[in-house]
Amino acid sequence: MLHPGSAIGYHLQMEDEVYYIISGTGEMEMNGKMFPVKAGDAILTRPGSSHGLKQTGKNDLVIIITY
């Protein structure tokens, strides 16, 4: 869970990872490109890619991350 104003810093991914957005809104940066995320989204990150995620909006960004 990311509270208002919090983030997962931009980093290099070493294995497959999926971010499931449960509720709230955010902005993901992947390989230098930014895009919005919201409830119902699933984002796959692959080894060798870089990404980060920040919470936006008034409510917590609730996520499940699987490896």
C-alpha positions as CSV (number, residue, x, y, z in Angstrom):
1,M,0.0,0.0,0.0
2,L,1.3,3.4,-1.0
3,H,0.0,6.3,1.2
4,P,-0.5,9.8,-0.4
5,G,2.9,11.2,-1.4
6,S,4.7,7.8,-1.3
7,A,6.4,5.9,-4.1
8,I,8.5,2.9,-5.1
9,G,11.7,4.3,-6.5
10,Y,12.8,3.8,-10.1
11,H,14.9,0.7,-10.2
12,L,16.2,-2.1,-12.5
13,Q,14.1,-5.3,-12.6
14,M,15.9,-8.6,-12.3
15,E,13.0,-11.0,-12.7
16,D,9.4,-11.0,-14.0
17,E,7.1,-9.0,-11.7
18,V,3.4,-8.1,-12.0
19,Y,1.8,-5.1,-10.3
20,Y,-1.9,-5.5,-9.7
21,I,-3.7,-2.3,-8.9
22,I,-6.5,-3.0,-6.4
23,S,-7.6,0.6,-5.6
24,G,-6.5,4.2,-5.9
25,T,-4.5,5.9,-8.7
26,G,-0.9,6.2,-9.5
27,E,1.7,6.9,-12.1
28,M,4.2,4.4,-13.3
29,E,7.4,5.1,-15.1
30,M,8.7,2.3,-17.2
31,N,11.9,2.5,-19.3
32,G,11.6,6.3,-19.2
33,K,7.9,6.5,-20.2
34,M,5.2,7.7,-17.7
35,F,1.6,6.4,-17.7
36,P,-1.3,6.5,-15.3
37,V,-2.5,3.4,-13.4
38,K,-5.8,2.6,-11.7
39,A,-7.9,-0.1,-10.1
40,G,-8.1,-3.2,-12.4
41,D,-4.7,-2.6,-14.1
42,A,-2.0,-5.3,-14.2
43,I,1.5,-4.2,-15.3
44,L,4.2,-6.8,-16.2
45,T,7.8,-5.8,-15.7
46,R,10.4,-7.9,-17.4
47,P,14.1,-8.6,-16.4
48,G,16.3,-5.8,-17.7
49,S,13.5,-3.1,-17.6
50,S,13.5,-0.2,-15.2
51,H,10.4,1.1,-13.4
52,G,9.0,3.0,-10.5
53,L,5.5,3.7,-9.2
54,K,4.1,6.7,-7.3
55,Q,0.8,7.2,-5.6
56,T,-1.4,10.1,-7.0
57,G,-4.8,11.2,-5.8
58,K,-6.4,11.5,-2.4
59,N,-6.7,7.8,-1.5
60,D,-4.0,5.1,-0.8
61,L,-2.8,3.2,-3.8
62,V,-3.4,-0.5,-2.9
63,I,-1.3,-2.9,-4.9
64,I,-0.3,-6.6,-5.0
65,I,3.1,-7.4,-6.4
66,T,3.9,-10.9,-7.5
67,Y,7.3,-12.3,-8.6
